[in-house]
Amino acid sequence: MQGCSLVHRARLHSAQTGRIEMTAQEGGCLCGRIRYATRAQPARVTVCHCRFCQKATGSAYMVEPIFDAADFAVLSGEPRVFDQVSAGSGKIVHVHFCADCGTKLWLSFERFPDAFGIYAGTFDDPCWFEIEAATAKHIFLGTARPDTVIPAGLPTYVEHATTNDGTPQSATVFETCHQMGRG
């Protein structure tokens, strides 16, 4: 792996024009059986610290660029799907993964049917998109590990950024880097 400097181009067939178009990035599972591509920048980036994301990633949090469904395509392979009812919304989260190597690749959502959330580490270049205040947020800080450091300037939320009915929650923005276990 060449780290965060590797850039890959993919080709997607456009249903509207019938042409093959260049896309932004591609990625896939560990064994290479499943490949996907995106054709745009993420609509937003969510860094989620909830227990579901901790368990799903085996890590402290999940970095999840969110894409419009129209900007996402499976290039090869067919993932298996595990359905999990969200403890927060009561809606189903569909976890798409490779049945051969077990890599979790992306999420689709009953609550947000036109969106795909990709496990950022599965991109060929996991650092190709920006995590910046205008388009990113940290959610579920109420369950974040106490040693997690939150960067300055990003909107943060104790739980989700919106209520189940879509009402936006108030964000907290730290002026300096903030370690969760410290006041």
Residue pairs with C-beta under 8 A, 6 or more apart in sequence:
3 127
4 125
4 126
4 127
4 128
5 125
6 124
6 125
7 25
7 124
7 125
7 128
8 25
8 26
8 124
8 125
9 22
9 23
9 26
10 22
10 23
10 25
10 26
10 35
10 37
10 75
11 20
11 21
11 22
11 23
11 37
12 20
12 21
12 23
12 37
12 39
12 73
12 75
13 19
13 20
13 21
14 20
14 21
21 39
22 39
23 37
23 38
23 39
23 40
23 73
24 37
24 38
24 39
24 40
24 41
24 128
25 37
25 38
25 123
25 124
25 125
25 128
26 35
26 36
26 37
26 38
26 75
26 123
26 124
27 35
27 36
27 37
27 105
27 118
27 122
27 123
27 124
28 34
28 35
28 36
28 75
28 76
28 77
28 103
28 105
28 122
28 124
29 77
29 97
29 98
29 100
29 101
29 103
29 105
29 122
30 98
30 101
30 102
30 103
31 98
31 100
31 101
31 103
33 76
33 77
33 98
33 100
33 101
34 74
34 76
34 77
34 78
34 79
34 98
34 103
34 105
35 74
35 75
35 76
35 77
36 72
36 73
36 74
36 75
36 105
36 106
36 118
37 72
37 73
37 75
38 67
38 71
38 72
38 73
38 118
39 71
39 72
39 73
40 67
40 68
40 71
41 129
42 65
42 66
42 67
42 129
42 135
43 66
43 67
43 68
43 115
43 135
44 65
44 66
44 135
44 136
44 137
45 63
45 64
45 65
45 66
45 129
45 130
45 131
45 135
45 136
45 137
46 62
46 64
46 66
46 117
46 136
46 137
46 139
47 61
47 62
47 63
47 64
47 131
47 136
47 137
47 138
47 139
47 154
48 61
48 62
48 64
48 138
48 139
48 140
49 60
49 61
49 138
49 139
49 140
49 141
49 143
49 144
49 145
49 148
50 87
50 88
50 139
50 140
50 143
51 87
51 143
52 84
52 86
52 87
52 93
53 61
53 62
53 64
53 140
54 60
54 61
54 62
54 143
56 62
56 95
56 104
57 104
57 119
60 144
60 145
60 147
60 148
61 138
61 144
61 145
61 148
62 119
62 120
63 120
63 121
63 126
63 131
64 107
64 117
64 118
64 119
64 120
65 117
65 118
65 120
65 129
66 115
66 116
66 117
66 118
67 115
67 116
67 117
67 118
68 114
68 115
68 116
69 108
69 113
69 114
69 115
69 116
70 114
72 106
72 116
72 118
77 98
79 96
79 97
79 98
79 99
79 105
80 96
80 97
80 98
80 99
81 94
81 95
81 96
81 97
82 94
82 95
82 97
83 92
83 93
83 94
83 95
84 92
84 93
84 95
85 91
85 92
85 93
86 92
86 93
86 111
88 159
88 160
88 164
89 111
89 160
89 164
90 164
91 109
91 110
91 111
92 109
92 110
93 107
93 108
93 109
93 110
94 107
94 108
94 109
94 110
95 104
95 107
96 104
96 105
96 106
96 107
96 108
97 103
97 104
97 105
98 105
103 122
104 119
104 122
105 118
105 119
105 122
106 116
106 117
106 118
106 119
106 122
107 116
107 117
107 118
107 119
108 115
108 116
108 117
109 115
109 117
120 126
120 129
130 136
131 151
131 154
132 154
133 153
133 154
133 155
133 173
136 154
136 155
137 154
137 155
137 156
137 157
137 161
137 171
138 144
138 150
138 154
138 155
138 156
138 157
139 156
139 157
139 159
139 160
139 161
140 157
140 158
140 159
140 160
141 150
141 156
141 157
141 158
141 180
142 158
142 159
144 150
144 180
145 180
146 179
146 180
146 181
147 179
147 180
147 181
148 179
148 180
149 177
149 178
149 179
149 180
150 156
150 174
150 177
150 178
150 179
150 180
151 174
151 177
152 174
152 175
152 176
152 177
152 178
153 173
153 174
153 175
154 173
154 174
155 161
155 171
155 172
155 173
156 171
156 172
156 173
156 174
157 169
157 171
157 172
158 172
159 169
160 169
161 168
161 169
161 171
162 168
162 169
163 169
